[in-house]
Amino acid sequence: MPTVVITGANRGLGLEFARQYQAEGWKVFACCRKPDAAEELQKLEVSVCPLDLVDPGAIEAFARSIHQEPVDLLINNAGVNDVSKSEGFSGIEEDRWMDAFKVNVMAPVLLTIALIENLAASKNPVASVIGSQQGCLETYEGGGYYLYRTTKAAAHAAAVILATDLKERKIPYVCLRPGHTKTDMGGEDAPYEIEDSVRLMREVFANSTMDHTGKFVDRSGALIPWSLNQDLNE
Ligand SMILES: NC(=O)c1ccc[n+]([C@@H]2O[C@H](COP(=O)([O-])OP(=O)(O)OC[C@H]3O[C@@H](n4cnc5c(N)ncnc54)[C@H](OP(=O)(O)O)[C@@H]3O)[C@@H](O)[C@H]2O)c1
């Protein structure tokens, strides 16, 4: 039975990842900030683990809690975005922006490093971070949305560096673009249904090899340029 670790598993894409992997018989470590409030997650047969990603001590504590467990798939899914109206200079909040750097940029790196021996213990490990077209500089038509755009751009950069450092351990690290999906973050007008996005992303993970490491990958499995500047609504 393969094992997956998912961050931000209490809602959105993370919850659906937990649901689908559990349905397929995987052992799921579903991480979230407030396990007691994660009602939908608690209904699944998964291990619900406390993990607030702004707290580096919590990352270490989680890694210790799963001991020597081999991890076949790590999905650094949790993410923070801007407040809803952040055009121009509006919506800039220093503390929130700093926390977003911790969650979107630093935590995926720190958690992957903390789980490196668990990943190395798997026969076919895959580690990943959920990227975004908003991390691609070519898409920056119009200003604003500083928090999300800067942190996703930095998350992409961190993915390339981390993938390089993981090569000698033969652990692929992929940055996956889900496409614009109906979640709290994506909004109800997003073109893609959550079940479909997650099903497609699971296929991408299943086919990920060292050929994909350090690459930006579309939900269809296609390698896409880091400067992606098309399909702005996705
Ligand atoms: N939906 C889209 O269209 C889309 C497109 C491109 C990329 N993405 C990326 O996909 C990922 C999932 O997005 P989503 O649409 O599912 O977003 P979402 O519905 O807003 O869910 C975000 C998740 O991140 C968690 N999170 C936030 N801060 C955290 C922290 N400090 N510690 C631990 N968990 C924290 C949230 O937990 P709480 O409930 O505790 O806040 C929640 O579980 C994100 O990385 C996002 O940037 C989404």
PDBQT file of the ligand as one rigid body, heavy atoms in Angstrom, charges set to zero:
ROOT
HETATM    1  N1  LIG A 301      -7.553  26.489  -7.237  1.00  0.00    +0.000 N 
HETATM    2  C1  LIG A 301      -6.844  26.942  -8.221  1.00  0.00    +0.000 C 
HETATM    3  O1  LIG A 301      -7.372  27.415  -9.249  1.00  0.00    +0.000 OA
HETATM    4  C2  LIG A 301      -5.343  26.870  -8.170  1.00  0.00    +0.000 A 
HETATM    5  C3  LIG A 301      -4.625  27.201  -9.327  1.00  0.00    +0.000 A 
HETATM    6  C4  LIG A 301      -3.233  27.149  -9.305  1.00  0.00    +0.000 A 
HETATM    7  C5  LIG A 301      -2.584  26.733  -8.157  1.00  0.00    +0.000 A 
HETATM    8  N2  LIG A 301      -3.311  26.409  -7.035  1.00  0.00    +0.000 N 
HETATM    9  C6  LIG A 301      -2.549  25.979  -5.856  1.00  0.00    +0.000 C 
HETATM   10  O2  LIG A 301      -3.090  24.746  -5.394  1.00  0.00    +0.000 OA
HETATM   11  C7  LIG A 301      -2.905  24.629  -3.987  1.00  0.00    +0.000 C 
HETATM   12  C8  LIG A 301      -4.238  24.317  -3.305  1.00  0.00    +0.000 C 
HETATM   13  O3  LIG A 301      -5.117  25.383  -3.619  1.00  0.00    +0.000 OA
HETATM   14  P1  LIG A 301      -6.676  25.352  -3.332  1.00  0.00    +0.000 P 
HETATM   15  O4  LIG A 301      -7.312  25.947  -4.513  1.00  0.00    +0.000 OA
HETATM   16  O5  LIG A 301      -7.087  24.022  -2.844  1.00  0.00    +0.000 OA
HETATM   17  O6  LIG A 301      -6.749  26.422  -2.146  1.00  0.00    +0.000 OA
HETATM   18  P2  LIG A 301      -7.727  26.558  -0.885  1.00  0.00    +0.000 P 
HETATM   19  O7  LIG A 301      -9.018  25.916  -1.162  1.00  0.00    +0.000 OA
HETATM   20  O8  LIG A 301      -7.688  27.992  -0.514  1.00  0.00    +0.000 OA
HETATM   21  O9  LIG A 301      -6.959  25.687   0.239  1.00  0.00    +0.000 OA
HETATM   22  C9  LIG A 301      -5.725  26.134   0.733  1.00  0.00    +0.000 C 
HETATM   23  C10 LIG A 301      -5.233  25.121   1.741  1.00  0.00    +0.000 C 
HETATM   24  O10 LIG A 301      -3.975  25.566   2.265  1.00  0.00    +0.000 OA
HETATM   25  C11 LIG A 301      -4.042  25.500   3.684  1.00  0.00    +0.000 C 
HETATM   26  N3  LIG A 301      -3.158  26.417   4.387  1.00  0.00    +0.000 N 
HETATM   27  C12 LIG A 301      -3.112  27.773   4.322  1.00  0.00    +0.000 A 
HETATM   28  N4  LIG A 301      -2.232  28.255   5.213  1.00  0.00    +0.000 NA
HETATM   29  C13 LIG A 301      -1.693  27.175   5.867  1.00  0.00    +0.000 A 
HETATM   30  C14 LIG A 301      -0.751  27.000   6.907  1.00  0.00    +0.000 A 
HETATM   31  N5  LIG A 301      -0.169  28.062   7.511  1.00  0.00    +0.000 N 
HETATM   32  N6  LIG A 301      -0.446  25.752   7.313  1.00  0.00    +0.000 NA
HETATM   33  C15 LIG A 301      -1.036  24.678   6.743  1.00  0.00    +0.000 A 
HETATM   34  N7  LIG A 301      -1.966  24.764   5.776  1.00  0.00    +0.000 NA
HETATM   35  C16 LIG A 301      -2.294  26.009   5.339  1.00  0.00    +0.000 A 
HETATM   36  C17 LIG A 301      -5.493  25.831   3.996  1.00  0.00    +0.000 C 
HETATM   37  O11 LIG A 301      -5.789  25.486   5.336  1.00  0.00    +0.000 OA
HETATM   38  P3  LIG A 301      -6.827  26.371   6.231  1.00  0.00    +0.000 P 
HETATM   39  O12 LIG A 301      -8.195  25.875   5.922  1.00  0.00    +0.000 OA
HETATM   40  O13 LIG A 301      -6.392  26.084   7.635  1.00  0.00    +0.000 OA
HETATM   41  O14 LIG A 301      -6.638  27.808   5.843  1.00  0.00    +0.000 OA
HETATM   42  C18 LIG A 301      -6.185  24.976   2.958  1.00  0.00    +0.000 C 
HETATM   43  O15 LIG A 301      -6.236  23.639   3.361  1.00  0.00    +0.000 OA
HETATM   44  C19 LIG A 301      -2.298  25.949  -3.530  1.00  0.00    +0.000 C 
HETATM   45  O16 LIG A 301      -0.884  25.819  -3.456  1.00  0.00    +0.000 OA
HETATM   46  C20 LIG A 301      -2.651  26.902  -4.656  1.00  0.00    +0.000 C 
HETATM   47  O17 LIG A 301      -1.753  27.986  -4.752  1.00  0.00    +0.000 OA
HETATM   48  C21 LIG A 301      -4.661  26.460  -7.021  1.00  0.00    +0.000 A 
ENDROOT
TORSDOF 0
